[in-house]
């Protein structure tokens, strides 16, 4: 059988989902070393995908708007004549793409009705993303030793990304104190996923009193959260809007701890190696999508009800653990 030489991978969603898909991307590249592999995604993830070692091309119109956008996308996919598609999004939008490519669709890995490489597990959506992707690619025949058992998948490898950081951000300074990263933001349209900034401020004050250097990360729109934190912890450094993903990975690789909401940067920081406390509201299920690594999850139906004392006590217990020796 002729191996597939033109491959499309589909992954459209948020940063955390992209980070959790990295092991699947790596497995696809390893299974098809000579193929031309294209990622279909959305604009926020173009730079990350292009910087990765997994794709030859990146296309960003995976969520077209209007009939004209859909016709353009489907027409381009037809002309590309892909031999195989790995649909790692597996939702109604991508199922529609498969049906629109009939009567002669590519060999398709996913859950679309009639696809050649189906992931048939009816309980697939009860799996964590890492094990779900692994199981899908195992079913497609390209990842025979995939970590499919619950909690068996290791954290994503982001060492390639951290290595691309040109330097630590200048604002991180040369502070000799151990660093604790705070990620107080989350998707702007989901405010219920945010622990109140005043609680982060109280935590930062406690950490500074213990002798830790606090560094606040996030996007530029979250600078107001940083200012709230600095009102109580004035030595905290504000890097909101001043780091790219490679620099965040590099910061995560060297941090003593990170505390943040259920947001993309926390996936990246945990994968980079920082011990992490991730705060989940009732809007998300950590069993399905929590960061993987040295991660402790604290959850509450309403994050406003999560007391500072509980987070601070857990942070203290992690920071007081014996230092890990060098990897053998």
N, C-alpha and C positions, 0 to 999 in steps of 0.2 A: 504494500500500500504506500502510495506517495505521501510523504509527510506534508502537513499544511505549511504553506510558505507565506501566506498573507492572512494575518490574524488580527481580529479586533477584540479589544477588551473594553467593557462598558462599566464605568463607575462614576456616578454623578454627584454624590451627596457631600455631606459636610466634612470638614477637615478631620475630625476624629474618625469618621468612617473611612476616609482615604488612608489614614495611618494604619487602621486595622486591616486594610486590604493589602498592605505592603507585602506580607508573606505570600499571599496569593499571586501578586504581580511577580515576585521572585520565582515562584514555582512555575509559572507560565513561561517566563524567560528561560529557566533552566531546562524545561521540557522541549523548547523550540529554539535552540541556540542559533540556528541559521535563518529563522523566519524574520520577516518584516512585521513588527508588532506595533499597532496603533492603539492609543487610548482615546476613547470617546468620553469626555468629561465636561466640565463647565469652567468658565473663565477663572474663578478664584484659585483653581488648582493647576493651572497650566504651568507656571514656573516650577512648582514642586515636581510635577511629572516630567518636565523636560530635564530637570537636574538629576533625575533618578537614572539608574543603569538599566531600566527595564523596557523602555519604549524607543522606537525609531521615529515615531511621529505622534503628535498630540493634537486632537481636534476638540474644540470647545463648544460646539453647538448642540450638545446633548439634550438640552431642554429648549427646543425651538418654540417660537411663539407664532401662533396663527397658522393658517393653512399653508401659506407660502413657505414658511419656515420648515414645516413638516415635509412638504414636497421636495424642498431643496435637500434636506437631510436624507430622505429615503432615496432620492435620485443619486446622490453622491455615494451612498452605501452600495447601491446596485452596481454602479460603474466600477467601484473598487474591487468587486468580485472576490470578497474575502472567502478563504477556504474554511475558516472556523471563527466562531464568536464565543467568547467567554463573557456571559452576562452576569456580572457580580452585583448588579443593582436589583435585578429580579423583581420588578414591580410592574404595574399596569402600563406604564410608559414604554418600558423596554419590551414587554410582551407584545405591545402594539407594533413596535419596530419589526419584531420577528414575523408577525402575521403580514405586515406590509411588504416583506421581502418574498413572500410566496409568489408563484408556485415552486420556485427553486431556491429556497433559503440556504445559507451556509450551514454546515454542521454547527449546531448551536448548543452550548452548555448553559443550562438554566432551568427554568420552570415553565417556559412557554408551552402551551398545548401543541403537541406534535413535534417538539424539537428532538434532534437526533441524540443528544447527550443529556438526558433529563436527570435532575436531582430529585429523586422520588420520595425522599423522606418526608412523610406528612407532618412530622414534628420539627421540621427544619427551623421554623421561626422561634422555637424555644431554645435554640442553641446560641451561644455567644458568637459574634461575628467571626472571630478567628477560627473556631471549630466549624462553623457553618461553611465558610469558604473552603476550608480544607476538605470537608466532606464532599462538597460539590466537585472539586477538582479530582478527588479520589474517584468519584463516580464517573468522571469524564475520562479516567484512565491515564492521567498524566502525573499523579502524585501518589505512588503506591504506598509510601510510608507516612502519609499525611497524619498530623496529630488531630484525630477526630474525636477522641474521648473528652468529656467535659474537663476544662481547666488544663488540658494537656499541651495546648499550643504555647510556645514561648512568646515573649514580647516581640513586636516587630523590630527588625534591625534598621536603625537609623544612623549607624556609624558613618555611612557614606555621606549623609547630609551634614552631620556635625563637622566632618572633615572639610566641608566646603566653606565653613565660616571663616571670613578673612581675618577676623580678630574679635576679641570680646568687645562689646560696645564700650566706648570711652566712659560713658556714664556709670558703667559697672565699677570703675575705679580699681584701685589696688588695695582695697580693704582686706586686711589679713584675717578678719573674722570669718567663720564658716557662713555660707550664704543660705538663706531660706528664700525661695521664690514664692510670690503670691500671685495668683491669677484670679482677680476678683470679677472678671467679666464673663459674658456668655453671649449667645445670640441675642441681638437687640429685640427681636420679636418674641423672645421667650423670657421675660423678666422673672418669672417664677423659678427659673433655674439658677437665680443668683442669691447667694447668701448676702445679707445686707452689708453694704460697704462699711457701716459703722462697726459691724462685728469683725470684719477684716482689720479695721483700724485698731480695735482693742487687742486682737491677736498680735498684730505687728508691734504694738507697745510692749506686750508681754515678752515677745521674742527679743526685742532690743534690750530689754532689761536683763535678759539671760545672756547677752553677749553675742547675739547673732546679727549679721548684716542682712537686712531685709531688702529685697529687690522686687519691684512690682512690674509685671509684664502684661501685655495686652495690646489691643489695637488703639489707634489714635482716639477713637470716640470714647475710650474708657479712661482718658486722662482725668476726668472729673472724679472717678473712683479713686485714682491714685492720690488726688489732692485731699480727698476725705481721709485716706489712710495717713497721709503725711501730717495732717492736723494733729494727730495723736502720736505719731512716730516720725518726728521730723528728720531723722537720719535715714529714713527709708529712701532708696533711690528709685526714681520713676523712669522706667524704660518703655512706657506705653507709647506705641507708634514709632519706636526707635530700634526695633529688632526685626530682622527677617527670620524665616523659619530655621535656617541653618544656625543663626546665632542663638535662637531659643534652644535648639538641640544641644549646642555647645554649653550653654548655661546649665541645662539639665544634667549634662554629663558630669558637671563639677559641683552641683548643689548638694548640701547636706539634707535638704528637705524641700518639697514643694507642696503648697496647699492651694487648692483652687476648686472652682465649680466644675460641673460636668461640661467641659468645653475642649475644643480641639487642641490647644496648646498643652493641656494636661496629658493628653495621649502622647504627644511628642516628648514631653519632659520625662514621663514615666518610661517610655521606650528607650530614652537616652541613658537611663540608669538611676535617676534621682528617686529616693524614697518619696512616696507621694500620698497625700491625703486628699481624696476626691469627694466632694460634697454633692449628693444626689437628692433632688426633690422627688415628689411622687410622680412627676411628669416623665421620668425615665426609669428604666429597669437596669440596674447595674449588672445583673446576671446576663444580660444580652449585649451590653455595650460598654462596660467599664474599661478603663485603660488596663493594660496587662503589664506586670512587672512587680516591683516591690511596692504594692499599692494597698492602702487601707481605705475602705469606703465607709463614710458616715452618711446616713440617709434620714430624712424626715419628710413626712407628707408635705409640709410647708417649711421651707428652709428658714423662714423668719423665726421658727420655733426651735431651731438648733442653737443651743447656748454656746457662748464663747468658751466657757469652762470645759465643756466636753471636747471641743476641738483642741484647745490648748493643752489639755491633759494628754491627749493622744500624741500631739506634736512633741511634747516633752518626753514621752516614753520612747518615741522613735529616735529623737536626737540624743538620748542618753544611752542608746544601745552601744555595745562595744564596737569599735571601728572594725570594719571588714578588712582583712588582709588583702594583698594583691592577688589577682586571679592567677591560678596555676596554669 
